């Protein structure tokens, strides 16, 4: 339990608030900046209770509405969680992330820059910016491919062939939508393997799934409109939506996937939904057929958009992964996005989007203004890698390798951590979710590991609000058997040293 005292919190808030007002900020801006700096710097720690709005308003000499609006904004930005009857709590754990270093710096110059000189969009980007953990050491980071086994020699040979064969074409500008031969190859592959309804004309080559989602957000939604997101779910998508001024509204996920009825009955409705229906991230559930049909019916009726991210669906180990949701959509309300970052390597910076025909032109125009085009040489090499059968062979090898590593992790967890967690063996994906007794146990373990410079992912990392349940989310794909067992052994020692709850 956090020991932060309300009186201490009020004093710290008043001190920072007064300093910002003296620098010329508005009352609302000063309060928002003060609270955000204190949270980002760790002065108001995770799980600390914020003062009630009425009491804080009296202490600061501002209206209660000013405090309420500031709390609401901080909640939307992911810094605090609020519950009726319980109050407002800090739910952000400080990290040295891009942008938040500026917010936590506390200097007058930085504060004035954030408040006065940036655009609204610039301030939103700072607020939701995040840097994913990509360091393999001292962690079992989820969703990292093992780059040590990538067939780099074959790739380089194909790249050289592309340069010799295409010459200037491979080194120059290309159409923003992507090379026609690559788009045709991607469309054919998705038709065969994922049941996607796609022609080459519907394929847009992008640098990443993040860019695809950015284009969708830019073209389809206005600031202030609502897009539903999965809870728990991929926080990068939520933050990207929020950075555009769009409201990301979380909808719960259970064993049958997104709870579509909650989405349908949500007050105020929404303009779209971001979803991982084939293999939910990180829980691994698949959206049931009944819910798929209900979601498609909702999108058609409400003229809303479904953004389907086919995240890590290629890594199924029982050959029973469901086909893409897009293949069921006769109303053309689904945009299907994917990437080669997990199946090949992140540095390739190539992904794809399948768009309904009426959206192709505006989406391509948005991409053209965003970054012009995607590397021609990389596209040519990828085409040869797909067309020549190298991709299919590489996927077969990686599925076998990752399945073996999942089995090792699963066995190690049961052997060394069986007293605390008994995870089921998933049938796909690149992470193992290990349920814990409760969310408090997760927090204690994460904090104890961090004290030893070890990064442990918990279910809270995938939630907008504070989760009621606790779990570890352990990656395995980028790690050798020895690395996996050694890390689990370290976790066992940390668990054993935890004080009683």
N, C-alpha and C positions, 0 to 999 in steps of 0.2 A: 504494500500500500504506500502511496506517495505521502511524504511527510510535509509537503509544502503548506505553509500557513496562509490562509486568506488575507490576513493583515499584511504579511510580507509581500504578497502578490500585488495588493492594492498600492502599497508604497512604491514598488518597482514600476508599476504602470504609471502612477502619477508623476514620478520622476522623469520617465522617458517622454510622457505626454507633454509635460510642461516644457521640456527642452525643445521638442518639435514645434510647439506653438510659438515659442520665442524665436524660432528660425523663420517664422512667417507662414507656416502651414495652416490650412483650415482645421477646425476642431475635429471634423470627421477624419480628415486625412492624417492628422497628428495621432489620433487614437489608433487608427488602423496600422500606421507605421510603427508606433510604439509596441503594440501587441505582437506584430509580426516579427520585429527585431528581437524581442524578448524570447519568443518561442524558437526562432531560428538559431539564436545564440545559446539556447539551453537554459536561460535564466528562468523561464517558465517550463519546467520539465514535462515530459510525456506523462499523462494521467493526472496532472495537477488540475484542481478545480478552479475555474475562473470565478471572480466575484460576481454575485447576482447583478443584473443590469441596473436595477433601481439603486442599489447601494453605490455602485461604481459611478453612476451618473451624478449622484449627490456629492461624492467625494471630488469629482473632477469639475463640477459646475457646468455640466452639459445636460442636454435633454436625454431622457431615457431612450427616446427613439434613435438618437445618435449611437448609443451603445448597442441597441438591438440590431440596427442596420450593420454596424461593424462586426458584431458576432456572426450575423448571417453571412456576411461576405467571407469571413475567415472560415466558416463552415464549408461554404462552397469551394473555397480554395484548398480545403483539405487539412487545415491547421488545427481545427477543433471539431469535436463531436458534441451534439446537444441532444438531450432526452428530456421529455416532459416529466416533471417531478423529481428529476435527478440533477439537473443543472447542466453546465457547459464544462467540458474537459478538454485538455490538450491531447491531441492524438497524433502529433507529429514528432518523430525522433530526429534530432539534428544530424545532418550528414554534410560533408564538404562538397555540396553540389554546386554546379554552375548557377550563378544568379543568387543563390541563397547566401553565398559568401558575402556578396554585396549587401544583402539585406541584414546580415548579422554584424556587419562591420561597425555600425554605430556612429560613424563620423558624419559631420554636418554636410560635407560635400556629397557623400553617397546618398544620404537621405533626401537632400534637395533634388539630386539627379532623378531618383526614383519617383519622387512626388511631382515634380514640376516639368522636367524636360523630356521625359519619355511620353510617347503616345499611350492611349488606353490599351492598345494592343501590346505595346512594349511592356507595360506594367503587368499585363496578364501573362505574357511569356515568362517574365521573371518569376512570377508567383508560382507557376506550375512547372517550371523547368526541372528536369531530373536527369541524372546521369546514371544509367544502369551499371550495376556491379559486373565487371567483365574479367576481373582478376581470378585466375584459376586457383591460385595458391590460398591456403588457409580457408577453403570453402568448398562446398559441393554446389556450385552455382547451377541453377536449373537452366536448361535450354541452350547450352553451349555445344556446338558440334566439335568433334575431335578432329582438329586440323592436322594432327600429326599423321593421320592415315589417308589424307586426301591424295589422289593420284596426280600429283603436281607435274610429273614428267609428261604424262599424257596431255594434260591441259596446256602446258607450254608448247608442246609439239603442234597441237591444234591451233594455238595462237600464232605461231610462226607460219603455218600453212595459210592462215587467214590473211596475214600481212602480204605474203607472196602472191596469193591468188587475187586479192582485192585491191592491193596497192593504196592509191589515194582515197578510195571509198572507205577503207577501214580507218583512215586517219583523219577524216574530215567530218563535216556536219551531216546529220541524217535527220529524217522526219521525226518530229516530236513523238508520234505515236509508236515508233519502233520499226525495226527492219521487217518487211513483209514476210520473209522466209522464217524468221524466228517466231513471229506472231502465228503463222500457220502451224508451226511445229508445236507451240504451246497449246493452241486450240485443239489439235488432234490428240495430244497427250491427255488433256483434261477431259475430253470426251470419252476416251477409252478407260482411264483410270479413276476418274472422279464423278462420272455421270453428269458433267457440266454441259449445258446447251450453249455452244459457242462456235462462232465462225472467226476466221482470222481478222475480219473487219471489226469485231467486238473487242479484240485484245488491245490493251494499252500497256506498253512496256514502261515500267517505273523503276526507280532506284531501290524502293523498299515498300513494305506494307505500310509503313508510317507515311510515306509520300502518298500512297494510294488513299489512305484515310484522310490525309490533309486535303487532297484534291476533292474528295467527296464532301468534306465539311465546307470547303470553300464554295463549291458549286451548288450544293443542295440545301444548306441551312443558313438562316439568318441569325445574327446575334440575338440572344434572348429566347430563341426557340429551344425545345427540349429534345434531346436524343437519349434513349435508354441504353444503359450499359450493364453488363453482368456484374453481380456482387456475390462472391469475390470474382475478380477478373483481372485482365491486363491493365495495369494502371497507366501505362504509356498511352493507350487509346483514350482513356478518360481525360488525361491531362491535355492531350492534343485537342480534343473537342473543346475543353474549357478554354484553351488558349485563344480560340476563335470567338470567344464570347458566347458560345452555345452552352446550355445547361446540360450537364451529364447526370442523368438521374439513375441511380442504381436500382436494379431489380434482382431479387434473390434467385439463386440457383439451387436445385436439389438433385436427386439421383436421376431424374428424367430431363435434366437440363434447365434452361431458363424457365422460370415460372410465368408462362405466357399469360395466364389469366390475370395476374397482378399487373402486367403491362397493359392489357386490354382495359382493365378497370381503373387505371391510374387517373386521378383527377387532373383535368387539363389536357390529357392526351400527350402525344409527342409526334415529332416529324420524322423520326427514324429510330433505328436500333442497331447497335454494334454487337455482334454475336459470334461465338466460336462453336457452331452447332455440332460439328463432326467429332471434335475432341476438345471439351472445355478446358481452358487454361485457368488455374492449374489442376482442378479436381479430376479431369479426365472423363466426365460424364458426356453422353451423347444425347442430343435433343431427340425426344421420342417423335414418332411419326405423327401422332395425334397433335402434339404441340407444334410441329412444323406446319401442319395444315392450318391450324388456328392462327399461327403467326402470319402466314401468307394471306389468309383471308382478312386479317386485320390490316395488313399493309395495303391490300387492294381497296378495301372499304374506306380507309382513312387517307388514301393517297400518300402514304408514308413510304420510307425507303428502308430496306434491309441491307446492311453492310455485313457480308459474310466473310470472316477471316478464317481461312482453312488452315489454321495454325497446327503444325506438326502432325497433320492427318496422314502424312506419308509413313510415319513410324508407328504402324500398327503391327502387333505381333501375333494376332490370332486370325488375320485375314478376314475379319468381319466388320471392319469399319464401315459406317453408313456412308452412302453417297452424299454428294454435296446438296445442300438445301436448294441452291440455285436451279438444279435440274428438275425440281418440282414446280418451279414458279412459271406459270403460264401468263401471269399478269405483268411480267417484266418490271418487277419492283425491287429486284435483288441485284446488288453489285458484289461480285465475287473477287476477293483479293488473295494473293499468295506471294511467296518469296522463295528465292533459292538460298537464303542466308543459312538456314538450318540444314538443308539437304546437300549443299555444296560448301560455300564459305562466305562469311559476312562481308569480307572485303570485295566480293564481286559486285555488290551494290546493284543487283538486278532482281526485279520482281515483276508482277503482272496484275492487271485488273481486267475483269470481264464486265463490260458495261452494257446495259440495255441500249439498243440502237439510237434512241432519241438523245441519249446523254453523251454519246461519243464525241461529238464536235465540241461542246462546252468543256468537257473534261480534258481533251487534248489541248484546247486553247489555254486552259488554266495551267497545264503542265508546261506549255511553251513559254508562258510568262514566268513560271516558277524557276525552271532551270534549263530551258531550251530543248535539250535532248539528252538521251542516255548514250554512253560511250558506244560508238559503232563497233570498235574492235572487240570489246567485251561481248556484245550481242552476237557478232559473227562466230566467236569462239564458242559461246554457249550453244548456238545453233548446231555447230558441228558435234559438240559433246552430246547433245540430245539426239540428233539425227543418226550419229554413228553408233548408238547403243551404249556409250560410255556411262550415261546418266543412269540407265536402268541397272547396269552392272554395279555401279557405285552404290545405288540405293539398296540392292540386295545385300551387298557386303556390310553396309552400315546397319541395316535392320538386324542382321545376325549378330554383329558386334554389340550393338546397343541392347539387344535382348539378353545376351549373356551377361552384360554388365548390370542390367536391371536385376537379374536373378542373384548376382553376387551381392548387390546392395540390399536386396530384400532379405537374403539369408543373414547378412551381417547385422542388420537392424534387429532381426528377431533374436539373434544370438547375444548381442551386446546391449541392446536397449529394450529387450522384451519385457522388462519390468515396468516400463513406462509407455510403450506403444506397441501395437500389433497391427501393422498396416496390411491391407489386402494387396495382392499382386495385380497391378494394372495390366491391361491388355494392349497398352500403347503409350505413346508419349515419351518425354525426355525427363520426367521427374517422378519421384515417389512421394506421395502425401502420407505422412505418418501422424495419425490422430493422437492428441494428448488429452489428459484428464480435463483440462479447461484452458481458457485463454491466459489465466494468471501463470500457469506453469510454463506456457510458451514464452511469456514476457520475461520470466525469471531466467529461463535457459538462454534466451537471446542476449540478455544483459550480461549474464555470467560468461558467455562465450566472447562477447565483445571486449570484456575486461582482459581477455587473453589474446586479443587481436585476431579472433576467429569470427568470420562472418557466417551466421546461421540465418537462413530464411524461414520465417514463420508465416502462418496464414494471414496475419495482420498486414503483411507486405502487399497483399492482393485485395485489401478491403478499403472502401472509402470511409466507412464508420468503424467503430471498434467491434471486432467479431465476438460472438458469444462463445464459440468453441475455439480450441487451440489445436495447432498441428505444426509439424515441421514439413518443409517442402525441400526435398533433397534431390539435386541433380546427379546424374551418373554418366551421361553420354560422353563427356570430355575427359573422363578419368579412368586410369588403369585400375585393375583389380586391387593392386597393392595400395594405391592412393585412396580408393574407396574404403577399404578395411581400416586403414590407418586413421582416416577421418572419423569413422564411426566409433573407433576405439577412443579417440579424444572426446567425442561427445559423451560416451559412457562415463568417462572420468568426471566430466563437467556435471553431468546429471547426478552422479554419486555424491559430489561435493555440495550440491544445492542445499541450503538450509530448509527446514520444514516450512511449508506454506503458512 
